[in-house]
Amino acid sequence: MSSNVVPLTSILRSRPVSEAPKAPAGGGCSSSSCGSSDGQGDMPAHIWDKVKDHPCYSEEAHHYFARMHVAVAPACNIQCNYCNRKYDCANESRPGVTSEKLTPEQAARKVAAVAAKVPQLSVLGIAGPGDSMFDWRHTSATFREVSKLMPDLKYCVSTNGLALPDHVDELAEHNIDHVTITINMIDPEIGALIYPWIYFKGKRYTGIEGARILHERQMEGLERLTEKGILTKINSVMIPGINDQHLIEVNKAIKARGAFLHNVMPLISDAAHGTAFGLSGQRGPKPAELKDLQDKLAGGANLMRHCRQCRADAVGMLGEDLSQDFTLDKIPEAPSYDPEPRRLYREVVERERADRNKAVASAEAELAETVEEAPAKLVAICTKGGGRINQHFGHAKEFQVFEVDAKGVRFSGHRKADNYCVGGYGDDDKLDVVLAALEGIETVFVAKIGRCPKDDLKKAGIEAVDQYPFEYIETAIAAWYADRFGNRAETSVIA
Amino acid sequence: MALKIIADECTSCGACEFECPNAAISLKNDVYVIKASGCTECDGDAPKCQAVCPVEGCIVQG
């Protein structure tokens, strides 16, 4: 199994939480502004209760909890220019991709097998590979099967919204309290550039006519979910030159209709994927363009910045994919499921969270004291989860990016640097991949790093910081920042 | 008067089975097939299976 899961043993068997690394004396801070921010904040208790263990709806939860998708809903009712339904690859990780389609019974078996091995599992989602609402027979049968076994899982679905208004009441009956709708436009003229056709009530509609129907159904579905008190996340694919600036209007429209979270994702476009956009040469946005847009959207609907655009059969923590460990041939006919490890894990996380929040709060206070005015900095982190700097640089397949200034430390996003997936082989290629992923970042925090890669990074103008192994991300960044840019820096030089 | 599914093109998504008004489509050995005796080509309307199929050229005249 991948080492990227927060190992339960590392938490259970290591020091008691009271002896966990203390906030460094240099001060620190945190307010990870992603999804539901880093904690309850001013969120009403009943909503906090819904999102606190959901890795997609809470940035904080994604450090601790895992999700799985079961690919039971292959049928779809629209065609998107960024999707090619014929394509599949076990090494690709992106929405709509799956290796095997499951029947509802097989899906229930798989969920039980995963829950037995991955105590971090908190969420079961159905995200196609087609549309979960259009393929409602399979979706609802799956939730029925799984809820017999594991009523304490959170259930969620994602949809393009076209068939959504037909099933809102049934969603509530199935106890599905998280729904993701992909909304890329509120203007049918823009929609016509993204959706060549839709299939609605027995007919295919193309162009602006099709996009208008889709838009109206999306808004109706969102409004009705809000009325029902079901939490909604809106996914928008950022397509440069087509809807990038328009997403500001989309953000306003969905906020007005009660969306809980807005997730702007970069278009994934490659001719090899065989999508219309891939073949036409339509490019995806650069990390900096995505961040610019996300920053413009601050103040609107809550933004999700930690999305990994996962597969329709993804399993594990958000930054990892264990789907290949749980293919049908690898799971037992009748997996035994014991809820106790999951319950224990949740207890551990509650303690760990309380400790982390305390450390982060005191660090934040100290940062406010020591740093008066300094430039905001982007830093990259190597982490396996748990909110700590706990990964060797050489093992990092992605970096989490945080922004720090005198006001605090905020989660900004992640950068993929997966050697295999981006086509590199061997160490030299890997460095190029990492350098490209770290564009615009001068500092990377690691649990450990070899001397050669450290020197290589230095040559490229990137400093590897290894003084804070296993500490909380926010406290470490804050301590480092206070050292560099705070008053403390001067006093320490004099001392 | 019947349509057929080109097996090599079929993604087995099942959208056509769901939409066929004559229940003439079913799964056989991992791909969907149209039972010729049941297919009416939707009696002059645009055939629903063709309208919903995500692969152009997958469902054709038999």
Chai-1 contact restraints between the chains, C-beta under 6 A:
chainA,res_idxA,chainB,res_idxB,connection_type,confidence,min_distance_angstrom,max_distance_angstrom,comment,restraint_id
A,P74,B,C13,contact,1.0,0.0,6.0,A-B,restraint_1
A,A75,B,C13,contact,1.0,0.0,6.0,A-B,restraint_2
A,A75,B,G14,contact,1.0,0.0,6.0,A-B,restraint_3
A,A75,B,A15,contact,1.0,0.0,6.0,A-B,restraint_4
A,R85,B,T11,contact,1.0,0.0,6.0,A-B,restraint_5
A,R85,B,P54,contact,1.0,0.0,6.0,A-B,restraint_6
A,K86,B,T11,contact,1.0,0.0,6.0,A-B,restraint_7
A,G130,B,C13,contact,1.0,0.0,6.0,A-B,restraint_8
A,Y199,B,A51,contact,1.0,0.0,6.0,A-B,restraint_9
A,Y199,B,V52,contact,1.0,0.0,6.0,A-B,restraint_10
A,G202,B,K48,contact,1.0,0.0,6.0,A-B,restraint_11
A,R204,B,A51,contact,1.0,0.0,6.0,A-B,restraint_12
